[in-house]
Amino acid sequence: MPVLTAGNTVYTHPVAKVMISIPDKLLERLDLRAKEAGESRSGFLQHLVEREVEASERRRREELNRLWDEVRIEVPADKPELLDVVQLIREDRESH
């Protein structure tokens, strides 16, 4: 159940409070941007972090997919023995 605080900030449980240090000039810019967006400082920071984390996760997934595409091999349905991963690794290691 959401909890309404004195500053009209709604928290849903669990919520952690975090203390961080930010240079004064950056904090002024942050507060200005939050005000322009119609958000509290905390809400604005939360959205920034969510976007950054999601972007980072998306980049990681894309990189893993790219790497997977590099090593993916086509295995004919009638030759499943070709998918002996240990053997493929040994052969690759020995080829270098």
PLY file of the C-alpha trace (Angstrom):
ply
format ascii 1.0
element vertex 96
property float x
property float y
property float z
element edge 95
property int vertex1
property int vertex2
end_header
0.00 0.00 0.00
1.43 3.44 -0.91
2.47 5.75 1.90
1.87 9.50 1.52
4.55 11.61 3.19
4.41 15.23 4.33
5.89 16.41 1.02
3.20 14.57 -0.96
5.75 12.01 -2.13
4.17 8.60 -2.54
6.32 5.62 -1.54
5.44 2.02 -2.15
7.16 -0.54 0.02
9.99 -1.43 -0.10
11.73 1.89 -0.70
15.24 2.73 0.46
16.40 6.23 1.21
19.84 6.96 -0.19
22.20 9.76 0.70
24.49 10.90 -2.12
26.92 13.77 -2.63
26.46 16.04 -5.65
28.36 19.25 -6.39
26.23 22.36 -5.80
26.21 23.48 -9.44
25.11 20.06 -10.62
22.41 19.95 -7.95
21.11 23.33 -9.18
20.91 21.97 -12.72
19.25 18.79 -11.47
16.63 20.74 -9.53
15.92 22.95 -12.53
15.43 19.96 -14.82
13.24 18.20 -12.26
11.10 21.32 -11.89
10.80 21.64 -15.69
9.69 18.02 -15.83
7.19 18.60 -13.03
8.87 16.01 -10.83
10.43 15.94 -7.42
14.20 15.63 -7.23
13.83 12.02 -6.08
11.36 11.17 -8.83
13.54 12.77 -11.47
16.63 10.88 -10.27
14.66 7.65 -10.12
13.58 8.04 -13.74
17.12 8.88 -14.83
18.47 5.78 -13.10
15.71 3.58 -14.54
16.48 4.80 -18.07
20.23 4.30 -17.61
19.87 0.83 -16.13
17.44 -0.23 -18.86
19.75 1.18 -21.56
22.71 -0.64 -20.04
20.79 -3.91 -19.87
19.62 -3.44 -23.47
23.23 -2.82 -24.63
24.37 -5.92 -22.76
21.63 -8.06 -24.34
22.48 -6.69 -27.79
26.16 -7.47 -27.27
25.39 -10.98 -26.05
23.12 -11.53 -29.04
25.84 -10.22 -31.37
28.40 -12.57 -29.82
25.94 -15.44 -29.94
25.35 -14.79 -33.65
29.13 -14.94 -34.22
29.46 -18.38 -32.71
26.11 -19.86 -33.69
26.39 -22.85 -35.95
23.71 -24.58 -37.96
23.27 -28.19 -36.90
21.45 -30.43 -39.32
18.55 -32.23 -37.63
19.92 -35.59 -38.74
23.39 -34.94 -37.22
22.91 -33.89 -33.58
26.38 -35.20 -32.75
27.76 -32.04 -34.39
26.50 -30.12 -31.38
29.13 -31.59 -29.05
30.06 -28.27 -27.45
33.06 -29.63 -25.57
34.49 -31.03 -28.78
33.87 -27.73 -30.60
35.73 -25.82 -27.88
38.67 -28.25 -28.03
38.84 -27.96 -31.81
38.71 -24.17 -31.64
41.39 -24.03 -28.96
43.66 -26.36 -30.95
43.20 -24.38 -34.15
44.90 -21.28 -32.74
0 1
1 2
2 3
3 4
4 5
5 6
6 7
7 8
8 9
9 10
10 11
11 12
12 13
13 14
14 15
15 16
16 17
17 18
18 19
19 20
20 21
21 22
22 23
23 24
24 25
25 26
26 27
27 28
28 29
29 30
30 31
31 32
32 33
33 34
34 35
35 36
36 37
37 38
38 39
39 40
40 41
41 42
42 43
43 44
44 45
45 46
46 47
47 48
48 49
49 50
50 51
51 52
52 53
53 54
54 55
55 56
56 57
57 58
58 59
59 60
60 61
61 62
62 63
63 64
64 65
65 66
66 67
67 68
68 69
69 70
70 71
71 72
72 73
73 74
74 75
75 76
76 77
77 78
78 79
79 80
80 81
81 82
82 83
83 84
84 85
85 86
86 87
87 88
88 89
89 90
90 91
91 92
92 93
93 94
94 95
